[in-house]
């Protein structure tokens, strides 16, 4: 399976840490965040990569080159305008071709076994997509996902407000005592995803959002598998998270 890694953003919440260094290249345990992702995917058997670069792209491209030093093949595509995650995967459309692909953000750390578990879950059925979730995050910061009995996605709300959460509780969709599933930001898709990203419009936040493409897939009755991430999952979203990781490694 091929992999697309979204690594174009500056990471403004990191402050001056990303003035000269793109966030995916910040160090954790002596290696760049992005290097952990590439080597972890390689351990799971993924060896073909397209990395979407943007801010300080040269730092990423010069570090990884063609991927030979890491035992993989890497190509690049530049996202010149930072207008959201919904359109960024389209830059790798030619790279994907007719193959299914794994898609991950360049600042999410998991154990290599997670990628293997995703590939195994993908092989369990005929799916158009697969989403990963964790039950340990504040859902107002990301996507709130709901699943059916087969743990396939059937509804989602992006960055729900407290009012929206109250409404979901009133409707019995979100139930006290049950896990609220948070979008973990690692996916597998068939290339049919691009049919939906092509029709995206900007969200109220002024960006093209990947979760809107997921909603369109659900509206089209596409089957989207779910997988709970077991063990480590870290969104390196801000300096506090980064420093906690660095301190834990000392």
DOTIRO-778407 format. One record per residue (C-alpha): residue in one letter; x, y, z. Coordinates in pm, 1 decimal, decimal comma, always signed. Layout:
REM DOTIRO-778407
+------+----------+----------+----------+
! type !       xx !       yy !       zz !
+------+----------+----------+----------+
!    A !        X !        Y !        Z !
...
+------+----------+----------+----------+
REM end
This chain:
REM DOTIRO-778407
+------+----------+----------+----------+
! type !       xx !       yy !       zz !
+------+----------+----------+----------+
!    X !     +0,0 !     +0,0 !     +0,0 !
!    X !   +111,8 !   +355,3 !    -71,0 !
!    X !   +111,0 !   +637,1 !   +183,7 !
!    X !    +48,9 !  +1010,5 !   +165,3 !
!    X !   +179,0 !  +1224,4 !   +450,2 !
!    X !    +44,2 !  +1576,5 !   +494,2 !
!    X !   +337,8 !  +1788,5 !   +609,5 !
!    X !   +277,3 !  +2128,8 !   +450,3 !
!    X !   +164,2 !  +2339,1 !   +744,2 !
!    X !   +376,7 !  +2572,8 !   +950,4 !
!    X !   +231,8 !  +2471,0 !  +1283,5 !
!    X !   +152,6 !  +2819,9 !  +1408,2 !
!    X !    +65,4 !  +2695,1 !  +1758,1 !
!    X !   +429,7 !  +2601,1 !  +1798,1 !
!    X !   +528,3 !  +2969,7 !  +1801,8 !
!    X !   +889,1 !  +3045,7 !  +1713,1 !
!    X !   +980,1 !  +2674,6 !  +1714,5 !
!    X !   +860,7 !  +2657,7 !  +1354,5 !
!    X !  +1000,6 !  +2987,3 !  +1230,0 !
!    X !  +1278,2 !  +2798,7 !  +1052,2 !
!    X !  +1169,8 !  +2436,8 !  +1092,9 !
!    X !   +845,2 !  +2277,4 !   +969,5 !
!    X !   +655,8 !  +2115,1 !  +1255,8 !
!    X !   +697,0 !  +1757,0 !  +1125,2 !
!    X !  +1075,0 !  +1802,9 !  +1150,6 !
!    X !  +1075,4 !  +1895,5 !  +1520,6 !
!    X !  +1266,2 !  +1636,4 !  +1724,7 !
!    X !  +1111,4 !  +1368,1 !  +1943,4 !
!    X !  +1335,3 !  +1102,0 !  +2098,0 !
!    X !  +1628,2 !  +1225,5 !  +1889,4 !
!    X !  +1450,4 !  +1200,6 !  +1554,4 !
!    X !  +1211,3 !  +1418,1 !  +1357,4 !
!    X !   +842,4 !  +1347,3 !  +1411,1 !
!    X !   +813,9 !  +1272,8 !  +1040,4 !
!    X !  +1097,2 !  +1021,0 !  +1055,9 !
!    X !   +908,7 !   +824,8 !  +1321,9 !
!    X !   +609,5 !   +812,2 !  +1086,6 !
!    X !   +806,5 !   +703,0 !   +780,0 !
!    X !   +999,0 !   +430,6 !   +962,5 !
!    X !   +686,4 !   +309,9 !  +1144,0 !
!    X !   +499,1 !   +272,9 !   +817,8 !
!    X !   +798,6 !    +99,2 !   +665,0 !
!    X !   +787,1 !   -155,9 !   +947,9 !
!    X !   +426,0 !   -224,3 !   +847,6 !
!    X !   +534,7 !   -290,8 !   +490,2 !
!    X !   +454,9 !    +48,0 !   +337,1 !
!    X !   +744,7 !   +154,5 !   +114,8 !
!    X !   +601,8 !   +405,7 !   -134,6 !
!    X !   +545,5 !   +758,6 !     -4,7 !
!    X !   +433,1 !  +1095,4 !   -129,7 !
!    X !   +497,2 !  +1370,7 !   +122,7 !
!    X !   +297,0 !  +1690,5 !    +76,6 !
!    X !   +529,0 !  +1974,4 !   +173,0 !
!    X !   +480,1 !  +2348,4 !   +200,9 !
!    X !   +629,3 !  +2555,6 !   +479,7 !
!    X !  +1009,9 !  +2522,3 !   +473,2 !
!    X !   +966,7 !  +2233,4 !   +230,0 !
!    X !  +1339,7 !  +2211,0 !   +165,4 !
!    X !  +1404,0 !  +2100,9 !   +524,2 !
!    X !  +1189,9 !  +1791,6 !   +470,7 !
!    X !  +1297,6 !  +1718,3 !   +115,0 !
!    X !  +1669,5 !  +1747,4 !   +187,9 !
!    X !  +1642,8 !  +1528,4 !   +498,4 !
!    X !  +1459,5 !  +1239,8 !   +333,7 !
!    X !  +1569,9 !  +1276,9 !    -27,6 !
!    X !  +1436,7 !   +995,0 !   -241,7 !
!    X !  +1394,6 !   +776,2 !    +65,9 !
!    X !  +1674,8 !   +534,4 !    -17,6 !
!    X !  +1851,9 !   +595,2 !   +314,7 !
!    X !  +1533,4 !   +485,2 !   +491,0 !
!    X !  +1466,1 !   +182,6 !   +273,3 !
!    X !  +1167,3 !   +341,0 !   +100,0 !
!    X !  +1076,9 !   +542,5 !   -208,9 !
!    X !   +967,5 !   +903,7 !   -149,6 !
!    X !   +829,0 !  +1162,4 !   -388,8 !
!    X !   +701,1 !  +1508,8 !   -303,6 !
!    X !   +427,0 !  +1751,2 !   -394,4 !
!    X !   +412,0 !  +2115,1 !   -283,0 !
!    X !    +99,6 !  +2269,7 !   -133,0 !
!    X !   +163,2 !  +2631,7 !   -224,0 !
!    X !   -157,2 !  +2769,1 !    -70,1 !
!    X !   -234,9 !  +2644,6 !   +280,6 !
!    X !   -610,5 !  +2610,9 !   +239,4 !
!    X !   -687,5 !  +2300,6 !   +439,2 !
!    X !   -651,8 !  +1925,6 !   +449,9 !
!    X !   -939,6 !  +1855,9 !   +213,8 !
!    X !   -755,3 !  +1955,6 !   -102,3 !
!    X !   -400,4 !  +1859,4 !     -5,3 !
!    X !   -436,5 !  +1486,0 !    -87,1 !
!    X !   -533,8 !  +1576,3 !   -444,7 !
!    X !   -172,9 !  +1681,5 !   -503,0 !
!    X !    -81,0 !  +1312,7 !   -481,6 !
!    X !   -354,9 !  +1192,3 !   -714,3 !
!    X !   -113,5 !  +1081,9 !   -987,3 !
!    X !   +103,5 !   +908,8 !   -726,6 !
!    X !   -197,1 !   +712,9 !   -599,9 !
!    X !   -323,9 !   +603,9 !   -939,5 !
!    X !   -575,8 !   +323,7 !   -896,1 !
!    X !   -439,1 !   +202,3 !   -562,5 !
!    X !   -574,6 !   +234,2 !   -211,5 !
!    X !   -356,9 !   +451,5 !     +8,7 !
!    X !   -291,6 !   +533,8 !   +370,7 !
!    X !   -319,3 !   +901,1 !   +462,0 !
!    X !   -176,4 !  +1055,0 !   +776,5 !
!    X !    -94,6 !  +1396,0 !   +912,7 !
!    X !   +275,4 !  +1459,8 !   +962,6 !
!    X !   +245,1 !  +1535,9 !  +1333,6 !
!    X !    +69,1 !  +1226,2 !  +1468,2 !
!    X !   +272,8 !   +961,4 !  +1646,5 !
!    X !   +158,0 !   +602,9 !  +1694,3 !
!    X !   +327,2 !   +268,4 !  +1739,8 !
!    X !   +416,1 !    +85,6 !  +1416,5 !
!    X !   +165,1 !   -183,8 !  +1514,4 !
!    X !   -114,1 !    +68,1 !  +1461,7 !
!    X !    -39,8 !    +85,8 !  +1091,0 !
!    X !    -35,6 !   -294,0 !  +1071,7 !
!    X !   -369,5 !   -308,7 !  +1253,4 !
!    X !   -511,9 !    -62,8 !  +1001,2 !
!    X !   -402,1 !   -278,1 !   +709,8 !
!    X !   -555,0 !   -586,2 !   +873,0 !
!    X !   -884,8 !   -406,7 !   +937,3 !
!    X !   -884,2 !   -281,2 !   +578,2 !
!    X !   -859,6 !   -638,8 !   +459,5 !
!    X !  -1165,6 !   -742,7 !   +660,0 !
!    X !  -1414,7 !   -612,3 !   +401,4 !
!    X !  -1488,3 !   -408,5 !    +91,8 !
!    X !  -1445,0 !    -54,5 !   +222,6 !
!    X !  -1416,3 !   +284,9 !    +55,1 !
!    X !  -1237,8 !   +426,7 !   +355,8 !
!    X !  -1108,9 !   +357,7 !   +703,3 !
!    X !  -1087,3 !   +603,5 !   +992,2 !
!    X !   -898,9 !   +568,9 !  +1318,2 !
!    X !  -1024,6 !   +694,8 !  +1651,3 !
!    X !   -922,2 !   +733,7 !  +2011,0 !
!    X !  -1148,3 !   +767,4 !  +2310,5 !
!    X !   -922,3 !   +982,4 !  +2525,9 !
!    X !   -942,1 !  +1328,1 !  +2371,7 !
!    X !  -1152,6 !  +1643,3 !  +2402,0 !
!    X !  -1387,7 !  +1604,0 !  +2104,2 !
!    X !  -1441,5 !  +1979,8 !  +2076,6 !
!    X !  -1086,6 !  +2003,2 !  +1937,6 !
!    X !  -1149,3 !  +1768,9 !  +1645,5 !
!    X !  -1393,4 !  +1528,6 !  +1487,2 !
!    X !  -1656,0 !  +1340,6 !  +1688,0 !
!    X !  -1728,8 !  +1008,0 !  +1515,6 !
!    X !  -2018,3 !   +766,5 !  +1557,8 !
!    X !  -2026,7 !   +402,2 !  +1450,7 !
!    X !  -2276,0 !   +123,1 !  +1389,5 !
!    X !  -2268,5 !   -228,0 !  +1536,7 !
!    X !  -2000,8 !   -335,7 !  +1288,0 !
!    X !  -1788,9 !    -35,1 !  +1389,8 !
!    X !  -1838,4 !   +136,1 !  +1057,1 !
!    X !  -1875,9 !   +513,2 !  +1050,3 !
!    X !  -2233,8 !   +639,7 !  +1025,2 !
!    X !  -2217,2 !  +1000,5 !  +1148,7 !
!    X !  -1962,9 !  +1269,0 !  +1234,8 !
!    X !  -1951,7 !  +1620,6 !  +1374,6 !
!    X !  -1640,6 !  +1833,5 !  +1323,3 !
!    X !  -1527,0 !  +2028,8 !  +1630,4 !
!    X !  -1867,1 !  +2020,0 !  +1801,9 !
!    X !  -1963,3 !  +2310,4 !  +2024,1 !
!    X !  -2102,3 !  +2253,7 !  +2371,2 !
!    X !  -2446,8 !  +2336,9 !  +2230,5 !
!    X !  -2405,1 !  +2070,5 !  +1962,6 !
!    X !  -2294,7 !  +1818,2 !  +2223,6 !
!    X !  -2602,4 !  +1897,6 !  +2432,3 !
!    X !  -2821,5 !  +1849,3 !  +2124,2 !
!    X !  -2657,9 !  +1513,7 !  +2049,9 !
!    X !  -2724,9 !  +1405,5 !  +2408,3 !
!    X !  -3088,0 !  +1515,3 !  +2386,6 !
!    X !  -3132,0 !  +1310,5 !  +2069,7 !
!    X !  -2972,6 !  +1008,9 !  +2234,5 !
!    X !  -2691,4 !   +996,7 !  +1979,4 !
!    X !  -2426,2 !  +1081,4 !  +2238,3 !
!    X !  -2487,1 !   +887,3 !  +2556,3 !
!    X !  -2332,4 !   +943,2 !  +2896,5 !
!    X !  -2109,0 !   +653,6 !  +2993,2 !
!    X !  -2033,8 !   +559,0 !  +2633,2 !
!    X !  -1705,4 !   +642,6 !  +2463,5 !
!    X !  -1700,0 !   +962,9 !  +2260,4 !
!    X !  -1482,3 !   +869,9 !  +1963,0 !
!    X !  -1228,6 !  +1132,2 !  +1855,7 !
!    X !  -1088,1 !  +1142,0 !  +1502,6 !
!    X !   -727,0 !  +1021,0 !  +1529,3 !
!    X !   -625,4 !  +1158,4 !  +1189,1 !
!    X !   -491,6 !   +846,1 !  +1015,0 !
!    X !   -693,3 !   +697,8 !   +730,5 !
!    X !   -702,5 !   +454,2 !   +441,5 !
!    X !   -894,1 !   +543,7 !   +127,0 !
!    X !   -976,7 !   +412,4 !   -212,5 !
!    X !   -891,1 !   +670,3 !   -482,7 !
!    X !  -1265,8 !   +739,9 !   -511,3 !
!    X !  -1197,4 !   +985,2 !   -226,7 !
!    X !  -1090,4 !  +1233,8 !   -493,3 !
!    X !  -1440,3 !  +1237,3 !   -641,2 !
!    X !  -1554,6 !  +1391,8 !   -313,8 !
!    X !  -1260,3 !  +1623,9 !   -247,8 !
!    X !  -1308,7 !  +1768,8 !   -597,2 !
!    X !  -1650,6 !  +1898,7 !   -491,9 !
!    X !  -1550,3 !  +2042,8 !   -156,6 !
!    X !  -1641,2 !  +2397,5 !    -63,9 !
!    X !  -1469,0 !  +2597,0 !   +206,9 !
!    X !  -1599,7 !  +2544,4 !   +557,5 !
!    X !  -1705,0 !  +2825,1 !   +792,9 !
!    X !  -1341,5 !  +2818,9 !   +908,8 !
!    X !  -1235,7 !  +2918,7 !   +556,2 !
!    X !  -1067,7 !  +2588,2 !   +469,4 !
!    X !  -1132,1 !  +2279,1 !   +262,7 !
!    X !  -1175,5 !  +2009,0 !   +524,8 !
!    X !  -1118,6 !  +1638,1 !   +486,4 !
!    X !  -1403,3 !  +1559,7 !   +723,3 !
!    X !  -1643,1 !  +1724,4 !   +476,6 !
!    X !  -1527,5 !  +1468,4 !   +220,8 !
!    X !  -1599,4 !  +1195,1 !   +476,2 !
!    X !  -1950,4 !  +1333,7 !   +519,2 !
!    X !  -1995,8 !  +1327,3 !   +141,3 !
!    X !  -1881,9 !   +964,8 !   +137,1 !
!    X !  -2141,6 !   +877,2 !   +399,6 !
!    X !  -2408,4 !  +1059,8 !   +199,6 !
!    X !  -2307,3 !   +847,0 !   -100,3 !
!    X !  -2351,7 !   +531,8 !   +113,0 !
!    X !  -1980,8 !   +449,4 !    +97,9 !
!    X !  -1868,8 !   +199,5 !   +360,4 !
!    X !  -1610,6 !   +346,4 !   +599,9 !
!    X !  -1453,6 !   +112,2 !   +853,9 !
!    X !  -1348,0 !   +227,9 !  +1198,5 !
!    X !  -1051,0 !   +124,9 !  +1409,6 !
!    X !   -971,8 !   +220,0 !  +1767,0 !
!    X !   -602,1 !   +292,1 !  +1812,4 !
!    X !   -458,5 !    +76,8 !  +2087,1 !
!    X !   -167,8 !   +217,8 !  +2281,3 !
!    X !    +27,9 !   +527,5 !  +2193,1 !
!    X !   -143,0 !   +808,0 !  +2002,9 !
!    X !     -1,5 !  +1159,4 !  +2022,9 !
!    X !   -109,0 !  +1464,2 !  +1826,4 !
!    X !   +193,0 !  +1692,4 !  +1859,3 !
!    X !    -31,5 !  +1993,9 !  +1844,9 !
!    X !   +151,1 !  +2247,6 !  +2061,7 !
!    X !   +475,0 !  +2314,5 !  +2252,9 !
!    X !   +337,6 !  +2159,3 !  +2571,8 !
!    X !   +283,4 !  +1823,0 !  +2402,1 !
!    X !   +622,5 !  +1842,4 !  +2232,3 !
!    X !   +805,1 !  +1926,1 !  +2554,3 !
!    X !   +625,6 !  +1643,6 !  +2738,0 !
!    X !   +745,3 !  +1397,6 !  +2472,7 !
!    X !  +1098,8 !  +1531,3 !  +2485,3 !
!    X !  +1111,1 !  +1522,5 !  +2863,5 !
!    X !   +974,4 !  +1166,4 !  +2871,7 !
!    X !  +1257,6 !  +1056,6 !  +2643,3 !
!    X !  +1528,3 !  +1196,5 !  +2869,6 !
+------+----------+----------+----------+
REM end
